[in-house]
């Protein structure tokens, strides 16, 4: 009976020493600080771009660390190729201590662009036009066409155009680009029937103005 009591007592002493050592280590000098996060984020450079980033440095706690349930190597994690939006990052350590952060990435607003397209008035003519209006005065224009003519490459508004497709690349001061494509139509040549409408495009659809592809 005494032997049994001895072993029970010894077990209690050992357990007590273990707990005391754990508490001593947790509170003594040189122990790691509580788990904390340091974040640096970069917004997407342009509207609808996916080049945003979030960098998380994990401090304190007891590694290994888990970010959104996935174990990582080291104490830093980088999220790349992000679009604008809200992101929640949940970090925990091996002792299940946790920290959470929410990051909101914001992209520049899209370029507001309006355009009026004027068709060529006679078959084979060159009086088509594209009148462009944007909400940002600090932009540059580069026009191109695969099958029309009459463009002035860096001019905002175009006139003296033949029928064809016209594309403009608009670049903002921050480097963001917007591309728009416009179709300038023309009436079909008269077949001498006297029934040909002067307001028909090559597809036979009534269309006083040209079209823009956005």
PEJO-V682388 format. One record per residue. N is the residue number from 1. RES is the residue in one letter. D_CENTER is the distance of its C-alpha to the mean C-alpha in Angstrom with 1 decimal. Layout:
N:RES:D_CENTER / N:RES:D_CENTER
This chain:
1:X:75.1 / 2:X:74.8 / 3:X:72.9 / 4:X:70.4 / 5:X:69.9 / 6:X:69.5 / 7:X:66.6 / 8:X:65.0 / 9:X:65.4 / 10:X:64.1 / 11:X:61.1 / 12:X:60.4 / 13:X:60.9 / 14:X:58.5 / 15:X:55.8 / 16:X:56.4 / 17:X:56.1 / 18:X:52.9 / 19:X:51.4 / 20:X:52.8 / 21:X:51.3 / 22:X:47.8 / 23:X:48.0 / 24:X:49.4 / 25:X:46.6 / 26:X:44.0 / 27:X:45.5 / 28:X:47.0 / 29:X:45.8 / 30:X:43.0 / 31:X:41.3 / 32:X:37.5 / 33:X:35.9 / 34:X:34.2 / 35:X:30.7 / 36:X:28.0 / 37:X:24.4 / 38:X:22.9 / 39:X:19.1 / 40:X:17.1 / 41:X:13.3 / 42:X:11.0 / 43:X:8.1 / 44:X:5.0 / 45:X:7.5 / 46:X:6.8 / 47:X:6.1 / 48:X:4.1 / 49:X:3.1 / 50:X:3.4 / 51:X:6.0 / 52:X:6.6 / 53:X:10.1 / 54:X:13.0 / 55:X:16.6 / 56:X:19.5 / 57:X:23.1 / 58:X:25.7 / 59:X:29.1 / 60:X:32.4 / 61:X:33.2 / 62:X:34.6 / 63:X:32.6 / 64:X:31.4 / 65:X:28.3 / 66:X:26.2 / 67:X:22.5 / 68:X:21.7 / 69:X:24.9 / 70:X:24.5 / 71:X:26.8 / 72:X:25.5 / 73:X:27.5 / 74:X:27.9 / 75:X:26.5 / 76:X:22.9 / 77:X:19.8 / 78:X:16.4 / 79:X:13.2 / 80:X:10.8 / 81:X:7.8 / 82:X:6.0 / 83:X:3.2 / 84:X:5.0 / 85:X:8.5 / 86:X:11.9 / 87:X:13.1 / 88:X:16.9 / 89:X:18.6 / 90:X:22.2 / 91:X:24.5 / 92:X:28.2 / 93:X:31.0 / 94:X:34.0 / 95:X:36.0 / 96:X:33.4 / 97:X:32.6 / 98:X:29.1 / 99:X:26.5 / 100:X:23.3 / 101:X:20.3 / 102:X:17.5 / 103:X:14.4 / 104:X:12.1 / 105:X:8.8 / 106:X:8.5 / 107:X:6.6 / 108:X:9.3 / 109:X:11.0 / 110:X:11.3 / 111:X:14.5 / 112:X:17.4 / 113:X:19.7 / 114:X:23.0 / 115:X:25.5 / 116:X:29.2 / 117:X:30.5 / 118:X:34.3 / 119:X:36.0 / 120:X:38.9 / 121:X:42.1 / 122:X:44.4 / 123:X:44.0 / 124:X:43.4 / 125:X:42.8 / 126:X:40.3 / 127:X:39.7 / 128:X:36.2 / 129:X:33.5 / 130:X:29.8 / 131:X:29.4 / 132:X:25.8 / 133:X:24.8 / 134:X:21.5 / 135:X:20.8 / 136:X:20.2 / 137:X:23.4 / 138:X:21.9 / 139:X:20.7 / 140:X:22.3 / 141:X:23.1 / 142:X:23.9 / 143:X:25.7 / 144:X:26.9 / 145:X:28.9 / 146:X:30.3 / 147:X:33.4 / 148:X:34.0 / 149:X:35.5 / 150:X:35.9 / 151:X:32.6 / 152:X:32.4 / 153:X:29.3 / 154:X:27.9 / 155:X:29.3 / 156:X:27.2 / 157:X:29.6 / 158:X:31.5 / 159:X:35.0 / 160:X:37.8 / 161:X:35.7 / 162:X:37.2 / 163:X:35.8 / 164:X:32.7 / 165:X:29.0 / 166:X:27.1 / 167:X:23.6 / 168:X:22.1 / 169:X:19.3 / 170:X:18.4 / 171:X:17.1 / 172:X:16.5 / 173:X:17.9 / 174:X:14.8 / 175:X:14.4 / 176:X:11.8 / 177:X:13.3 / 178:X:14.2 / 179:X:16.8 / 180:X:19.3 / 181:X:22.5 / 182:X:25.8 / 183:X:29.0 / 184:X:32.3 / 185:X:35.1 / 186:X:38.9 / 187:X:41.9 / 188:X:43.8 / 189:X:47.1 / 190:X:50.2 / 191:X:52.1 / 192:X:55.2 / 193:X:55.3 / 194:X:54.8 / 195:X:52.3 / 196:X:49.1 / 197:X:46.9 / 198:X:45.6 / 199:X:42.3 / 200:X:41.2 / 201:X:38.4 / 202:X:38.9 / 203:X:37.9 / 204:X:40.5 / 205:X:38.2 / 206:X:39.1 / 207:X:36.5 / 208:X:37.5 / 209:X:34.2 / 210:X:31.8 / 211:X:28.5 / 212:X:24.9 / 213:X:22.2 / 214:X:18.8
